[in-house]
């Protein structure tokens, strides 16, 4: 079974159409373009995704930690409040 963290990562990287991006781009895209949450909550989400092992970070760059091609993403997915507040 796929975790919500993996679904969140797959949704984000499919949205941007790249397999690597910057931390700043993650925060701006999830908050301003995707309208998932505020920039401060996006930073909290990113930290959670790193702790969960769904995102790998190398300096200012992030990428999916695993293969996201097989992850089924629900239509109009938006992270649950539980994902952000579970930190």
C-alpha positions in Angstrom: 0.0 0.0 0.0 1.3 3.5 -0.9 1.6 6.0 1.9 0.2 9.5 1.7 3.7 10.9 1.8 4.6 9.0 -1.4 1.3 10.1 -3.1 2.2 13.7 -2.2 5.7 13.4 -3.6 4.5 11.7 -6.8 1.8 14.4 -7.3 4.3 17.2 -6.8 6.9 15.9 -9.2 4.4 14.9 -11.8 3.0 18.4 -11.6 6.4 20.1 -12.2 7.4 17.5 -14.8 11.0 17.1 -13.5 12.7 14.6 -11.2 14.7 17.2 -9.3 14.0 20.7 -8.0 15.1 23.1 -5.4 13.7 23.5 -1.9 12.5 27.0 -2.8 10.7 25.8 -5.9 8.9 23.1 -3.8 7.7 25.7 -1.3 6.6 28.2 -4.0 4.9 25.6 -6.2 3.0 23.8 -3.4 1.8 27.1 -1.9 1.3 29.5 -4.8 0.7 27.4 -7.9 -0.9 24.2 -6.5 -2.5 26.2 -3.6 -2.1 23.3 -1.2 -1.1 25.4 1.8 0.9 28.4 3.1 4.6 28.7 2.4 5.4 28.0 6.1 3.2 24.9 6.0 5.0 23.8 2.8 8.3 24.0 4.6 6.9 21.9 7.4 5.5 19.4 4.8 8.9 19.2 3.1 10.6 18.4 6.5 8.0 15.7 7.1 8.5 14.2 3.7 12.3 14.1 4.3 11.8 12.4 7.7 9.5 9.9 6.2 12.1 9.0 3.5 9.9 10.0 0.6 12.2 12.8 -0.5 16.0 12.8 -0.8 17.8 16.0 -0.2 21.2 17.0 -1.5 22.0 20.6 -0.4 19.3 22.8 -1.8 18.0 20.1 -4.3 15.3 17.6 -3.6 14.2 14.5 -5.6 11.9 11.6 -5.0 13.6 9.0 -2.8 11.9 6.1 -4.6 10.2 5.2 -7.9 7.1 7.4 -8.2 6.1 6.0 -11.6 4.0 3.3 -10.1 2.2 5.5 -7.6 -1.5 6.0 -8.3 -2.4 9.6 -7.7 -6.1 10.4 -7.0 -7.7 13.1 -9.2 -7.4 16.6 -7.6 -5.2 15.3 -4.8 -4.4 17.7 -2.0 -2.5 16.6 1.1 -4.6 16.1 4.2 -4.2 18.3 7.2 -3.1 15.2 9.1 0.0 15.0 6.9 1.1 18.6 7.8 0.0 18.5 11.4 1.5 15.0 12.1 4.9 16.5 12.5 
